[in-house]
Amino acid sequence: MRRLVSGFVLGGVLLSGCDKFAARSDVAALVGAHELSAARVAEIMGKSGGGPTLQAAEFIANLWLDYSLFAQAVAKNEIKTDSTSIEAVLWPTYASARARIWQDSVRARRAVLSAGAVDSAYSGTEGRIVQHIILMPAGPTAADTATAKKQADDALGKLRGGADFGQLAAQISGDGSKTDQGYLPFGPRGQFVKEFDDVAWNLQPGEMSGVVKSQFGFHIIRRPTLDEARSRIQAKLTEETAGKTDSLYIAELTAAYGIKVAGGGPAAMKSAAAYPEDVRKSNRTLVSIKGGDLTVGDFVKWTAMFPLQAKMQIRNAPDSLLNEFAKDLAVRTILVKAADSAGLQVQPQMRQFAQMRYTRSVEQLRTELGLGVPELGAESKLSAADKSKVASDKVEEFFARLLDGKAQMQVVLPELGDHLRATGGGKVNQAGVARAVELATAQFRRDSAAAAAKGGQPGAPAPIQQAPGGPPIGEPAKP
């Protein structure tokens, strides 16, 4: 199921809204009384070093919306960091974790290896595990090849003299297997080049080859004994059995619960990804499930943990992939219910980690946006309107620093951003976004024409810098 989200192809299909706000092409985003003009988005695109594209304009508008909603929530003292509030905001992550815990428990009960499975795999013809040391030529010349051959011969001499194979592999081998004593993955014949395979598959337990030449260099190959290889083969077989168990269990759930994507499901998902505010409470059935359907509103709730880029990918994904993704969410919903019925909870360590990352990200965002000022503190005597103005000004000041290269872009947790949109209002206006692209494109053409007249090229400013690392949350847990 993990492949469904990462399989989306990034696209830029932007859907259109149809309300009074959408008719205002001069405004790209709105939070309360605070507006982001299309002209400002065009200006930011021009200064950021990126091209005037719909994707770039929408990203800027959504970034401003996230920052503004956060700033206004700080002004109203609505950003809570107690465990109950955090768990409510991070519901999709916690729910996915509970689903995974239940699926792991099913796997543990079903994916049990037989007593002789490892022994049979070791001695059978379906797979082989070996260690190797490879010495690769440093360059293309005959002298380079001769040097590598001599190094391999010297290594073979040390091994025949009693040197430990794994230790020597860790010291001199030229590929990544050196970090694991030269072990290569257990697998079928044919997974390596013929020269290597022909030797590896004819070694007896504990036997070591001479120097073997392949297109990659010079190998020394050893077949470990059963006792040496047991844990690795067992891990491989357990992984394979678990995968088969998962697939079988999901197929059983799909049949038992009558999981079926409703007609028009992909279109509804694309629309919900573009405009979650419009369908957040929708009871329209997306996937029929015995005992309780998955609705479009549920889809919005689950995808709250997706960053903007992933939601943009949903809009341009093929219907076939979206149908599978909808089924994935339906299965995940069933797993969560099973976990809850069994009383399974997220491990304390995971809960503590999620809360710590959430709190740190909130405090970092508060600091970087300059929202820790006394005017926005609990003791401030300012009116609500004045606090709102201070918060709005801080967002504008941050954007100015960002464009000047004096600040790094900060990522708002997707779940927090979705929570703020659900509770604090605010909206991106696609008509304004499109207008921003028109304005930026026109300016780019003027700049290009002026530069061409002078015999040069328009200079490009440094792109906006993103803060080091990924989003300040753990990877969303997926069953």
C-alpha positions as CSV (number, residue, x, y, z in Angstrom):
1,M,0.0,0.0,0.0
2,R,3.0,2.3,0.5
3,R,3.5,2.6,-3.2
4,L,0.2,4.3,-3.9
5,V,1.1,7.7,-2.7
6,S,4.6,7.7,-4.1
7,G,3.4,6.4,-7.4
8,F,1.5,9.6,-8.3
9,V,3.1,11.6,-11.2
10,L,3.6,15.2,-10.3
11,G,1.2,17.3,-12.3
12,G,-0.2,20.8,-12.4
13,V,-3.9,20.3,-13.2
14,L,-5.6,23.1,-11.3
15,L,-9.4,22.9,-10.8
16,S,-11.6,26.0,-10.7
17,G,-13.8,27.2,-7.9
18,C,-17.1,28.9,-8.4
19,D,-17.9,31.3,-5.6
20,K,-17.8,35.0,-5.1
21,F,-14.2,34.9,-3.9
22,A,-13.2,33.0,-7.1
23,A,-14.6,35.9,-9.2
24,R,-11.9,38.2,-7.8
25,S,-8.9,37.6,-9.9
26,D,-6.9,40.3,-8.1
27,V,-6.7,38.3,-4.9
28,A,-4.8,35.0,-4.8
29,A,-5.5,34.1,-1.2
30,L,-7.5,35.4,1.8
31,V,-7.4,34.9,5.5
32,G,-10.0,37.0,7.3
33,A,-9.5,40.6,6.4
34,H,-6.0,39.9,5.1
35,E,-5.4,39.4,1.4
36,L,-2.6,38.2,-0.8
37,S,-2.8,40.0,-4.1
38,A,-2.2,38.3,-7.4
39,A,0.3,41.1,-8.1
40,R,2.3,40.2,-4.9
41,V,2.4,36.5,-6.0
42,A,3.7,37.6,-9.4
43,E,6.3,39.7,-7.7
44,I,7.4,36.8,-5.4
45,M,7.6,34.5,-8.4
46,G,9.8,37.0,-10.2
47,K,12.2,37.4,-7.3
48,S,12.3,33.7,-6.3
49,G,14.2,32.5,-9.3
50,G,11.5,30.1,-10.5
51,G,9.5,30.4,-13.7
52,P,6.0,31.9,-13.8
53,T,4.0,28.6,-13.6
54,L,0.7,27.6,-12.1
55,Q,2.4,25.2,-9.8
56,A,4.7,27.9,-8.5
57,A,2.0,30.4,-8.1
58,E,-0.2,28.0,-6.2
59,F,2.6,26.9,-4.0
60,I,3.3,30.5,-3.0
61,A,-0.4,31.2,-2.3
62,N,-0.7,28.1,-0.2
63,L,2.5,28.9,1.7
64,W,1.2,32.3,2.5
65,L,-2.1,30.8,3.5
66,D,-0.4,28.4,5.9
67,Y,1.8,31.1,7.4
68,S,-1.1,33.5,7.7
69,L,-3.5,31.0,9.3
70,F,-0.7,30.0,11.8
71,A,0.0,33.6,12.6
72,Q,-3.6,34.5,13.2
73,A,-4.0,31.4,15.4
74,V,-1.0,32.5,17.4
75,A,-2.6,36.0,17.8
76,K,-5.8,34.3,19.1
77,N,-3.8,31.9,21.4
78,E,-5.3,29.0,19.5
79,I,-2.1,27.0,18.9
80,K,-2.3,24.2,21.6
81,T,0.5,21.8,22.4
82,D,-1.1,19.6,25.0
83,S,-1.2,15.9,24.1
84,T,-5.0,15.8,23.5
85,S,-4.8,18.7,21.1
86,I,-1.8,17.3,19.3
87,E,-3.4,13.9,18.9
88,A,-6.5,15.5,17.4
89,V,-4.5,17.4,14.8
90,L,-2.3,14.3,14.0
91,W,-5.3,12.0,13.7
92,P,-4.3,10.6,10.3
93,T,-0.8,9.7,11.4
94,Y,-2.0,8.1,14.6
95,A,-4.7,6.2,12.8
96,S,-2.3,4.9,10.2
97,A,0.0,3.8,13.0
98,R,-2.8,1.9,14.7
99,A,-3.7,0.3,11.3
100,R,-0.1,-0.8,10.9
101,I,0.0,-2.2,14.4
102,W,-3.1,-4.3,13.7
103,Q,-1.7,-5.5,10.4
104,D,1.6,-6.4,12.1
105,S,-0.3,-8.5,14.6
106,V,-2.1,-10.4,11.8
107,R,1.2,-10.9,10.1
108,A,2.8,-12.3,13.3
109,R,0.0,-14.8,13.7
110,R,-0.1,-15.9,10.0
111,A,3.4,-15.5,8.7
112,V,5.0,-18.3,10.6
113,L,7.9,-20.3,9.0
114,S,7.9,-24.0,9.1
115,A,10.6,-25.7,11.3
116,G,12.7,-26.7,8.3
117,A,12.1,-23.8,6.0
118,V,15.6,-22.2,6.5
119,D,17.4,-25.5,6.1
120,S,15.5,-26.3,3.0
121,A,16.1,-22.9,1.5
122,Y,19.9,-23.1,2.3
123,S,20.3,-26.5,0.6
124,G,17.7,-26.1,-2.1
125,T,18.0,-24.7,-5.7
126,E,15.7,-21.7,-5.4
127,G,18.2,-19.4,-3.7
128,R,21.8,-19.0,-2.6
129,I,23.5,-16.7,-0.1
130,V,27.2,-15.9,-0.4
131,Q,29.9,-13.5,0.8
132,H,32.3,-11.8,-1.6
133,I,35.2,-9.5,-1.7
134,I,35.6,-7.4,-4.9
135,L,38.7,-5.5,-6.0
136,M,37.8,-3.1,-8.8
137,P,40.3,-1.4,-11.2
138,A,40.8,2.2,-10.4
139,G,40.7,3.1,-14.1
140,P,40.4,1.7,-17.6
141,T,44.0,1.0,-18.3
142,A,45.7,-2.4,-18.4
143,A,47.9,-1.3,-15.5
144,D,44.8,-0.5,-13.4
145,T,43.4,-4.0,-14.1
146,A,46.8,-5.6,-13.2
147,T,46.9,-3.7,-9.9
148,A,43.4,-4.8,-9.0
149,K,44.3,-8.4,-9.9
150,K,47.3,-8.3,-7.7
151,Q,45.3,-6.9,-4.8
152,A,42.8,-9.8,-5.2
153,D,45.6,-12.3,-5.3
154,D,47.1,-10.8,-2.1
155,A,43.7,-11.0,-0.4
156,L,43.3,-14.6,-1.4
157,G,46.7,-15.4,0.1
158,K,45.6,-13.8,3.4
159,L,42.4,-15.7,3.5
160,R,44.1,-19.0,2.8
161,G,46.5,-18.1,5.5
162,G,43.7,-17.9,8.0
163,A,42.3,-14.3,7.8
164,D,38.7,-13.9,8.6
165,F,36.6,-13.4,5.4
166,G,34.1,-11.0,6.9
167,Q,36.7,-8.8,8.5
168,L,38.8,-8.7,5.4
169,A,35.8,-7.8,3.3
170,A,35.0,-5.0,5.6
171,Q,38.5,-3.6,5.2
172,I,39.2,-3.9,1.4
173,S,36.1,-4.8,-0.6
174,G,35.0,-2.2,-3.1
175,D,31.3,-2.3,-2.9
176,G,28.5,-1.7,-0.3
177,S,28.5,-5.3,0.9
178,K,31.7,-4.5,2.9
179,T,29.4,-3.0,5.6
180,D,27.9,-6.4,6.2
181,Q,31.0,-8.7,6.1
182,G,30.7,-9.0,2.3
183,Y,27.3,-10.7,2.4
184,L,25.1,-10.5,-0.7
185,P,21.3,-10.9,-0.6
186,F,19.8,-14.4,-0.6
187,G,18.4,-14.8,-4.1
188,P,17.9,-17.0,-7.1
189,R,20.4,-18.1,-9.7
190,G,20.8,-15.4,-12.3
191,Q,20.7,-12.4,-10.0
192,F,24.5,-11.8,-10.6
193,V,26.6,-11.9,-13.7
194,K,27.3,-15.4,-15.2
195,E,30.9,-15.6,-14.2
196,F,30.0,-14.9,-10.6
197,D,26.9,-17.2,-10.5
198,D,28.7,-20.2,-12.1
199,V,31.2,-20.2,-9.3
200,A,28.9,-19.2,-6.4
201,W,26.4,-22.0,-7.2
202,N,29.1,-24.7,-7.2
203,L,30.6,-23.9,-3.8
204,Q,30.0,-26.3,-1.0
205,P,29.1,-25.0,2.5
206,G,32.1,-23.1,4.0
207,E,34.0,-23.3,0.7
208,M,35.9,-20.4,-0.8
209,S,36.7,-19.7,-4.5
210,G,39.8,-18.5,-6.1
211,V,40.0,-15.2,-7.8
212,V,37.0,-14.8,-10.2
213,K,37.1,-12.1,-12.9
214,S,33.9,-10.4,-14.1
215,Q,33.1,-7.1,-15.9
216,F,33.1,-5.4,-12.5
217,G,36.5,-6.5,-11.2
218,F,38.0,-9.4,-9.3
219,H,36.0,-11.4,-6.8
220,I,36.7,-13.9,-4.1
221,I,33.5,-15.7,-3.2
222,R,32.6,-17.8,-0.2
223,R,29.5,-19.8,0.7
224,P,28.9,-19.5,4.4
225,T,27.8,-22.4,6.5
226,L,24.2,-23.0,7.4
227,D,24.7,-21.8,10.9
228,E,26.4,-18.6,9.7
229,A,23.7,-17.9,7.2
230,R,20.7,-19.0,9.2
231,S,19.6,-15.6,10.5
232,R,19.9,-13.9,7.2
233,I,17.9,-16.6,5.3
234,Q,15.3,-16.6,8.0
235,A,14.9,-12.8,7.8
236,K,14.6,-13.0,4.0
237,L,12.0,-15.8,4.2
238,T,10.1,-14.0,6.9
239,E,9.9,-10.9,4.7
240,E,8.7,-12.8,1.7
241,T,6.1,-14.7,3.8
242,A,4.9,-11.4,5.4
243,G,4.4,-9.9,1.9
244,K,2.4,-12.8,0.8
245,T,0.4,-12.8,4.0
246,D,-0.3,-9.0,3.7
247,S,-1.6,-9.5,0.1
248,L,-3.8,-12.4,1.0
249,Y,-5.2,-10.6,4.1
250,I,-6.0,-7.5,2.1
251,A,-7.7,-9.6,-0.6
252,E,-9.8,-11.3,2.1
253,L,-10.8,-7.9,3.5
254,T,-11.7,-6.6,0.1
255,A,-14.0,-9.5,-0.5
256,A,-15.5,-9.8,3.0
257,Y,-16.3,-6.1,3.2
258,G,-17.4,-5.7,-0.4
259,I,-15.0,-2.9,-1.0
260,K,-16.0,-1.0,-4.2
261,V,-15.1,2.4,-5.4
262,A,-18.2,4.4,-6.3
263,G,-18.8,5.8,-9.8
264,G,-17.1,9.2,-10.2
265,G,-14.8,8.4,-7.4
266,P,-11.5,9.6,-9.0
267,A,-13.1,12.9,-10.0
268,A,-14.4,13.4,-6.5
269,M,-11.0,12.8,-5.1
270,K,-9.3,15.3,-7.5
271,S,-11.9,17.9,-6.5
272,A,-11.5,17.2,-2.8
273,A,-7.7,17.4,-3.1
274,A,-8.1,20.8,-4.7
275,Y,-10.8,22.2,-2.5
276,P,-11.0,20.3,0.8
277,E,-12.9,23.2,2.4
278,D,-15.9,22.6,0.1
279,V,-16.3,18.9,1.0
280,R,-14.8,18.5,4.4
281,K,-18.1,17.4,5.9
282,S,-19.4,15.6,2.7
283,N,-21.2,12.3,3.3
284,R,-21.0,11.3,-0.4
285,T,-19.9,7.7,-0.7
286,L,-16.4,7.3,-2.2
287,V,-16.0,3.6,-1.4
288,S,-18.8,1.3,-0.3
289,I,-17.8,-0.8,2.7
290,K,-20.0,-3.2,4.6
291,G,-20.6,-1.6,8.0
292,G,-19.8,1.9,7.0
293,D,-18.8,3.6,3.8
294,L,-15.7,5.7,3.2
295,T,-17.0,9.2,2.3
296,V,-15.4,12.1,0.5
297,G,-15.2,13.8,3.9
298,D,-13.2,10.8,5.2
299,F,-10.9,11.2,2.2
300,V,-10.2,14.8,3.2
301,K,-9.5,13.7,6.8
302,W,-7.1,11.0,5.7
303,T,-5.2,13.1,3.2
304,A,-4.7,15.9,5.8
305,M,-1.2,14.3,6.3
306,F,-0.2,14.8,2.7
307,P,1.8,17.9,1.8
308,L,0.7,20.2,-1.0
309,Q,2.8,18.5,-3.6
310,A,1.1,15.1,-3.0
311,K,-2.3,16.7,-3.2
312,M,-1.3,18.3,-6.5
313,Q,-0.2,14.8,-7.7
314,I,-3.7,13.4,-6.8
315,R,-5.3,16.0,-9.1
316,N,-3.3,14.7,-12.1
317,A,-3.1,11.0,-11.2
318,P,-4.8,8.5,-13.6
319,D,-8.2,7.2,-12.5
320,S,-6.8,3.6,-12.2
321,L,-4.3,4.7,-9.6
322,L,-6.9,6.8,-7.7
323,N,-9.2,3.8,-7.6
324,E,-6.5,1.7,-6.0
325,F,-5.7,4.6,-3.6
326,A,-9.4,4.8,-2.6
327,K,-9.4,1.0,-1.9
328,D,-6.2,1.5,0.1
329,L,-7.9,4.1,2.3
330,A,-10.9,1.8,2.7
331,V,-8.7,-1.1,3.9
332,R,-6.9,1.3,6.2
333,T,-10.2,2.3,7.7
334,I,-11.1,-1.3,8.3
335,L,-7.8,-1.9,10.0
336,V,-8.2,1.1,12.3
337,K,-11.6,-0.2,13.4
338,A,-10.1,-3.6,14.0
339,A,-7.2,-2.1,16.0
340,D,-9.6,0.0,18.1
341,S,-11.9,-3.0,18.8
342,A,-8.8,-5.0,20.0
343,G,-7.7,-2.1,22.2
344,L,-4.5,-1.6,20.3
345,Q,-2.8,1.8,20.8
346,V,0.1,3.6,19.4
347,Q,3.3,2.8,21.3
348,P,4.3,5.4,23.9
349,Q,7.6,6.0,22.2
350,M,5.9,6.8,18.9
351,R,3.4,9.0,20.6
352,Q,6.2,10.9,22.5
353,F,8.2,11.3,19.3
354,A,5.2,12.7,17.4
355,Q,4.4,15.1,20.1
356,M,8.0,16.3,20.4
357,R,8.3,16.8,16.7
358,Y,5.0,18.6,16.6
359,T,5.9,20.9,19.5
360,R,9.4,21.6,18.0
361,S,8.0,22.5,14.6
362,V,5.4,24.8,16.1
363,E,8.0,26.6,18.2
364,Q,10.4,26.9,15.3
365,L,7.7,28.3,13.0
366,R,6.6,30.7,15.7
367,T,10.3,31.9,16.1
368,E,11.1,32.1,12.4
369,L,8.0,34.1,11.6
370,G,8.8,36.5,14.5
371,L,5.6,35.7,16.3
372,G,7.1,35.5,19.8
373,V,6.8,39.3,20.3
374,P,5.1,40.7,23.5
375,E,2.4,42.2,21.3
376,L,1.1,38.7,20.6
377,G,1.7,37.3,24.1
378,A,-0.9,36.4,26.7
379,E,-0.3,39.6,28.6
380,S,-0.7,41.8,25.5
381,K,-3.2,44.7,26.0
382,L,-3.7,45.0,22.2
383,S,-7.2,44.5,20.8
384,A,-8.0,41.4,18.7
385,A,-7.9,43.5,15.6
386,D,-4.5,45.0,16.4
387,K,-3.1,41.6,17.2
388,S,-4.4,40.3,13.9
389,K,-2.6,43.2,12.1
390,V,0.6,42.5,13.9
391,A,0.4,38.8,13.0
392,S,-0.3,39.7,9.3
393,D,2.7,42.2,9.2
394,K,5.0,39.5,10.6
395,V,4.1,37.2,7.7
396,E,4.8,39.9,5.2
397,E,8.1,40.7,6.9
398,F,9.1,37.0,6.8
399,F,8.3,36.8,3.1
400,A,10.5,39.9,2.5
401,R,13.4,38.2,4.4
402,L,12.8,35.0,2.5
403,L,13.1,36.8,-0.9
404,D,16.2,38.7,0.3
405,G,17.9,35.4,1.2
406,K,17.9,36.3,4.9
407,A,15.5,33.5,5.9
408,Q,14.8,29.9,5.0
409,M,11.4,28.6,4.0
410,Q,9.7,26.9,6.9
411,V,7.4,23.9,6.4
412,V,4.1,23.9,8.1
413,L,3.0,20.4,9.2
414,P,0.4,19.2,6.6
415,E,-1.9,18.1,9.4
416,L,-1.6,21.4,11.2
417,G,-2.1,23.3,8.0
418,D,-5.3,21.3,7.3
419,H,-6.5,21.8,10.9
420,L,-6.0,25.5,10.6
421,R,-7.9,25.6,7.3
422,A,-10.7,23.7,8.9
423,T,-10.9,25.9,12.0
424,G,-9.6,29.2,10.8
425,G,-11.0,29.6,7.4
426,G,-8.9,31.1,4.6
427,K,-8.8,30.0,1.0
428,V,-6.6,30.0,-2.1
429,N,-8.4,31.6,-5.1
430,Q,-7.5,29.9,-8.4
431,A,-8.7,32.9,-10.4
432,G,-6.2,35.0,-8.5
433,V,-3.5,32.4,-8.9
434,A,-4.0,32.3,-12.7
435,R,-3.9,36.1,-12.8
436,A,-0.6,36.0,-10.9
437,V,0.9,33.8,-13.6
438,E,-0.4,36.2,-16.3
439,L,1.2,39.1,-14.5
440,A,4.5,37.3,-13.9
441,T,4.7,36.0,-17.5
442,A,4.1,39.5,-18.8
443,Q,6.8,40.9,-16.6
444,F,9.2,38.1,-17.6
445,R,8.7,38.9,-21.3
446,R,9.3,42.6,-20.7
447,D,12.5,41.9,-18.8
448,S,13.6,39.5,-21.5
449,A,13.0,42.0,-24.2
450,A,14.8,44.7,-22.3
451,A,17.8,42.4,-21.7
452,A,17.8,41.3,-25.4
453,A,17.9,44.9,-26.5
454,K,21.0,45.4,-24.3
455,G,22.5,42.3,-25.7
456,G,22.3,40.3,-22.5
457,Q,20.1,37.9,-20.5
458,P,17.8,38.8,-17.6
459,G,19.6,37.9,-14.4
460,A,18.0,35.3,-12.1
461,P,18.0,35.9,-8.4
462,A,18.9,33.1,-6.0
463,P,16.0,30.7,-5.4
464,I,14.2,30.6,-2.1
465,Q,16.1,28.6,0.4
466,Q,14.2,25.8,2.2
467,A,15.1,24.9,5.8
468,P,17.5,21.9,6.0
469,G,15.9,18.4,6.1
470,G,12.4,17.3,5.3
471,P,9.1,18.3,6.9
472,P,9.4,18.4,10.7
473,I,7.3,15.2,11.2
474,G,8.0,11.5,11.1
475,E,7.1,9.6,8.0
476,P,3.4,9.1,7.9
477,A,2.8,5.6,9.0
478,K,1.1,3.5,6.3
479,P,-0.2,0.0,6.7
